Amino acid sequence: MTPYSLQSWLVLAVVCAACAAAWLLVGRRRYAPALFCILLTGLALRLFANADQYLHPWDECYHALVAKNLMSHPLEPTLVERPAFDFGPEAWCCTHIWLHKPPLALWLMAGSMRIFGLSEWALRLPSLLLSLVAIGFTWRMGRLLFNAEVGLLAAFLHAVNGKLIELAAGRESSDHVETCHVVMFQLAMWFVVLDWKKPERRYAVWIGVFTGLAFLSKWTPAFFIPMIWLGGMLSLKRKPGQILVQTALLGLAFVAIALPWLVYIYHRFPVESRQLFAGIIKAGHNAIENHTGACFFYLDAIRIMFGEAVYLPILLGGIVAWKKFPSVTWVGMAVWLGLPLLLLSAAATKRETYLLIAAPAFFLLTAYWVRWSWLRFRRYRAYGWGLLALLLLLLPLRYGAERTKLFVPRERRPEWRARIDRYEQRIRADGPIEKAALFLYDHPNEMMFYTGITTYGVLADDQKIEQLKAEGWRVYVATGGGPERR
């Protein structure tokens, strides 16, 4: 048995034991220990996915490199730390100053590596912890809006969701940045829900704070939070004066969190920040990097992310929301799911991960109908309802197993990772790396993360190479046999 297979069987055993224990504990109404078992399930699956001993492409290798550089200068986000030449701010893949993503997730990764050392585990630790916090808050939301059992079922669906597991492990595009954004969004929504149930000014302040943190995680999607909050307040027919006061408090808290960074980068990096702001505006009406799709893109994507039967809870939830209007619970579910779905579908740029800001709402809605169907099966021996409950629960579990790749053979440390060490030894043998530049290497960001050697995936022309040598650079070109000095 290979080490990978051994890990897979061990994780499967832990997950099965934890789920069985949670089921028994729920039957005894011991909800806190049951939640612990669900968190253990989520932890086991995430530890397994996080164990890859290399940086994943698109986008972890970029975020990891910027985070590593932030360890030395937290207020100067750089990709290529010591550029041999700069491609300009529009070339986000190989530029010097890198503002492509906000700083919060990058700061968290940098802080973790500062404490625990430069490693993949330290890099991914903040996402691991944040994703566990999110599972706990899904439980709290379910208990607040429905009951403890719905909360636990929703937390279980959150714990085993394949897309969220991949994001926290860095395997999925947007990786730790998206994880941080989704969690900050959910924490903001916790206070949104509290404010819907019983409006208080302190809740508006906290909504603004976490909206600001979500903005510093992934820019404009954070603005969905006040839109969802306002949509719920209007649907619940709150007093206009009350809405105005809370809107002002929310806005002030948001500005206090988000504005300092915007002002700072505008004055410190004016060219790069203008390029950034132009790109953010462009994303709404022009597809960025060919991330496009039809208007039903997200409606199709949810069957993969949340199980093929997810359309039934959405349909039934819509009917109940209509009949029970203005119920805080059902209005909240409708606004939280409906508004992002509509706005994201209307935008030109489309990616599956964008809809994860509404993931807890999908989990809660699905969990409610799982429990509702199961109770009718137990009460009336209606096997159709029992089958529906199992489908709603098992289809997302199947997807989670597929995405985690428990029993799909996978290299934990591929050959190219060992090749980086060989290249480093060869280049360091010639002298310090501070004035060494490597060209035509197929993993440039990974090389810079692990070694600090300035690396590019393209080959400079002869004139540029001679110019660099005249400036004191040692120039290397990657070949089949190793780095060749020019």
N, C-alpha and C positions, 0 to 999 in steps of 0.2 A: 504493500500500500504506500503510495506516494505521500509526502508531507501535505500536499494540497488536499488529497482525498481524506486524509486523517482530520485535517481542519474542517472539512465539509461535514463529515460524520459527527464530529464533536459539536459543531454549531447546530446541526439538525437535532441532536439529542437534547441540547440545552433548550432550543426553541420548543420542541415537543413537550418536554417536562414542564417548562414555564407556562405554556398554554394550558396544559392539563391542570396544573396547580391553580391557575387563574380561574378556570371553569369551576373547580370545586369550591374555591374561596367565594366566588360570586354567589353560588348556591347557598352559602352560609352567611351571605351579606357582609362579608369581610372585605370591603372595597379597597382599603388602603394596601393590604398585602397583595390583593389581586392586581392593583396598579403597579406595584413593585415587580411582579412577574411579567407584566406587559413591558415595562421599561427594560427588564432583563432581556426579553425577546428582541426589542429594538437594539439594545446594546450589542448583543451577540451578532446579529446580522450586520451591523455597521462596523464592528471590529473586524469581521471577516472581510468585508469589502474594502476596508481601509488598509489592509495588510500588504498591498502591492508596494514593492520596494523600488519604485521609480515614479517619475512625474508623468501624468497622463497628458496627451496632446489636447489642444482645444478644450479648455482654456487653462488647465491647472498649471502647465509649465510657464505661462505668462504671469499668472497671478503669483505663483511661488517665487519667481525671479524678482518681481517688483517688491514683494513682501520681504525677501532677503535683503534687498537694498535699503528698504525702509528701516531695517534694524540699525543702520549707521546714521541715517538722516530722516527721521520720521516725517518731516514736512517737505521733503523733496522726492516725490515718487519718480523713480527712474527704471527703465527697462534695461537698456545697454548702459551699464554704469560708467565704463570708460570707452566711449565710442571712438573707433578709428576714423569713421566719418558718419555723419548723421543724414538720414533720409528725409528729415523734415517731419513736422507734426502730423501731417496727413497719413504718414506710414506708421500706423499704430503698432504694427507687428515688429518693427525693428528700429524704433526711434529712441532718443535719449530720455527726454521728459515724457512721462507716460500718465496721462490723465483719463485714459479710456474708461476706467471704472472709478467710482468714488472710493474714499480711503478706509471706511470703517472695517470691512472684512479684511482688507490688506493689513491694517494696523493690528487686528486681532491675531492674524497669522504671524506677523512680525514679532509681536509680544510673546507668543507661545514659543517661537524658535529662539527668541532671546533668553527665555527662561530654561528651556529644555534642550537647546542645541539645534543645529541645522540638520533636520531629518524629515522624512516624509511623515512620520508619526506626529511630530511636533507641529508640522504644517497643517495637518488635518484635525488636530485635537479640538480647536474652537468649533469647527463644524459638527464634530461628534457631540460635543457638550450642548451646543445650541439645538441640535436636532432632538436630543433627549428632553430638553426643556420644552420644546414644542409639543412633544407627545404628552407631557404632563399638562400643558395648558389646553390641549384638545379634550382631555378628560375633564378638566375644570369647566370648560365651556359646555360640554355635554351635560354635566351635572347641573349647571346653572339653568340651561335652556330646557332640558328635558328631565332626566333623572340620572342616577349614578350608573345604572346598567347601560344606558345609551352612551354615557360618557366613556365607560370602559371599552365598549365595542368600538367606538370611534377612535379611541387611543390605540386599540389593537390594529385597526385598519391603517392608522398613521404609522405605527411601528413597522409594519411589514410592507409599506408602499415602496415598490421598486424604484420609482423615479427619485424619490427623496433619499433613499439609501445611496443611489448612485451619485447624486449631487454631493452629499456629505463626504463621499469617498473620493471626490475629484474625478470620477470616471465620466461624468456627463458634462457637456458644455455649459459654461457659466459657473459650475461647481460651487466653490465656497462663497463666492459673491452672491449667487442665487440663494444658497442656504441661509446666509445672514439676512438677506432681504426678506425672504419668506417668513423667517422667525420674527423679525422686527414688525413685519406687517401683521402677523398673528397677535403679537403682544399689543399692538395698537388696537386690533379688533376686540381684544378682551375688554379694554376700557370702552370701546364703542358699544359693546353689548351691555356693559354695566350702565352706561349712560342712557341707552335706550330704555332699560328697565326702570331706572330711577335717576333722572338727570341731576348731575351735580357739577359744579364748576371745576372741582379738582379732576374729575374725569376728563373734561375738555382739555385741561393742561397736559395730562398724561397722553391723551391722544395726539396732541401736538408734538410732544417730546418724541414719541415712538414714530410718528410720521417723519420727523426730522431725521431720526436714526435710519429709517427705511430709505429715505432720500440719500443719505450718506452711504447707503449700501448699494443702491442701483438706480439713482436718479428718478426720472419722472413717474414710474409706476407707483411711487409713494403717494402721488396725488389722488389715487383711487380711494385712499382711506377717508379723507374728508368728504369726498363725493358719496361714498357708501354711508358714512355717518349722517350726512345731510339728507340723503334719500330716505333713510330710516326715520329721521326726525320729522320730515314732512309727511311721510306715510302714517306716522303715529299721531299726527296733528298736534305737535307740541306748540307752545305759544311762540309767536314771532319774536317777541322781546327776549325770551329765554334763548332762542336759537341765535339771535344776534350777539348776545353777550358771550355765549359759549364759542361762537365762531371767532370772535375777537381773541378770546383766551387761547383757543387752539392755534390761531394764526401767529400770535406772539410767541408761543412756546416753540412752534415750528421754526420761525425766523431765528430765534435765539440759538437753536441747534444747528441749522443748516447754513445760515448766512455767513458766519465767519469763514468757513472753508471756501465758499464761492468768492467772497471778497479777496481772500488771501491769494487764491490761484489766479484771479483776474489781474491782480497787481504784480504777483511774483512771476507768473508765466503767461503774459498777455497773448502771445501768438498762439500758444497751445490751447489756452482756454477759449479763445474765439473759435478755433477749429472744433473744439469739443462742443460748445453751445450750438454751433451750426449743425453739427451731426445729430444732436439731440432733437432739434426742431425738424430736421429732415426725416427722422425715423418715423414720424407720424404719417407722412404722405408718400414716402418713397421706401421701397423695400431695401433694407440694409443687408449687404453681403448675400443677396439672393435668398434671404429668408422670407419667402412669400407663400401664399396659399389662397385658396378660395374662401368665400365668406363663411362657409361651414367648416373651416379648418379645425377650429377648437371643438365643435360638436363631434367631429370624427375622432379627435385626439382623446377625448375623455374616456372613451370605451377602452382604450389601451391603458391609460394611466390609472383608472379607477374601477375597471372591470366592465365587461360587455353589458351587464345588466343594469348599469348605472342610470340609464335613461328612464327606467321605471320609477325609482325614487324621485327623480326630478319631476316627472309627470305627476305622480301622486302628491308630491310636496307642493307643486303649483296649485293643484285642486284644493288642498287643505288650506293653503295660504289665502286663496280666494274666498273660501267659505268662512274662515276664522278671522278675516280682516277686521280690525287692525291688531292682531295678536303680535306681541313683541317677538316671540320665537319665530313665527312663520314669516312675518314681514322681514325679520332679520335674515333668515335663510334665503328668501327670495332676492333681497337687495344684494347680499354678499355674493351670491352665485350669479345673479342676472346682470348686474352692472358691469363687472369685469368681462363677462362673456360677450356682452354687446359691444363694449368699447374696444376690446382687443380684436374682435372680429372685424370691426370697422377700420382698424389700423392697417397700413400697408405691410409693415414688418410683422411676421408671425413666427412664433416658436412655441413648442409645447410647454416649455418650462415657465413661460410668462403666466400661464393660468394657475400655477401652483400657489399663487397668493390666495386663491379660493379653495385650496385643497382641504383645510379643516372643515369648511362648510360641506364639501362633498362627503367627507368621512362622517360628519354628524348626521346628515340626511340619510345616508346609506344605513348607518347604525340604527337610526330610529325605525326604519322599515324592516330591518333584520329582526329586531326585537318584536315589533308589531306582528310580523308574519309568524314568528316562532311561537308567540303566545296563542295565536289562533290555531296553530297546529296542535299545541298541547291541550287546548281547551276543547276543540271540536274534532280532533283527529282528522283534520283536513290536510291530507298529504300534499296537496298543491301548495299550500302556504308554507309547509315545512321545506319543500323543494326550493321555493323561492328564497327562503331565509338562507339555505345552504349555498345557493348560487350567488347571492349578494355577498356572502362572506368568503366563499372559496375562490371565486374568480379573481378578486384582487390578490388573494394569497398566492395563487398560481403565478400571477404576473410578478409579484415580489420575488418569488423563487427564481423565475427566469432571469430577472434583471440582476439579482445578486450573484447568479452564476455559481451556485453551490457546487454542482457536479460537472461543470464545464471546465475541462483542463485549461489552466491558465498559468503562464510564467509569472512568478512573483518578482523575479529579477532577470529581465531579458538580456540577451547578449550585448545589445547596444549600450546598456548601462555599464557593463564591465569594460567595454571599449573606451568609454569616457575616462576611466581610471588609467588605462594604458596611454591614452593621448596626454593626459595630465603629466604623467611621469616623464614622458619623452620631452615635452615642452619645458617643464621645470628643470630638466637636466641642462638646458641651454642658458638658464638664467631666470630672473624674477618674471612673474607673469604679468606685472602691471603694464609692460610695454610689449606684450605678445598679442598678436591678432591671428585668428584662425578663420579661413574662408572655405566655402563650399562644404560645410559640415551639415549633416542631415538632422541633427538635434541641437541647434544653436542655443536655445534657451536653457535646455537641460545642462549643456556644457558650462554655460555661465553660472548656473545655480550651484552645481557641484564643485566647480573648480575656480570660478572667477575670471577665466580666460575670455577676453573679448572675442565673440564668435559670430559669424554670419553664415547664412545658408546659401549665399550667392558668391560669385567670384569677382573680385575687383579687377579692373583692366590693368595692363602693364604700367601705364602712366601713374595710376593711383598707388600701385604697389611700390614703385620707385619713390614716390613722394613720401609714403609712410616710412620706408627704410631710411630716407634722408632725415626724417623727424625722430629717428631713434627706435622705431618699432621693429620687432622681429616678426616677420610675416610667414605664415604657414598655410599650406593648402592641404585639405584632407584628401588622401588617396586610399586605395585598397590596402596598401601596406602600412598606413599610419600617416602622421603629419609630415609633410615634405616642406622643408624650409626653402624660401625663395630669396 
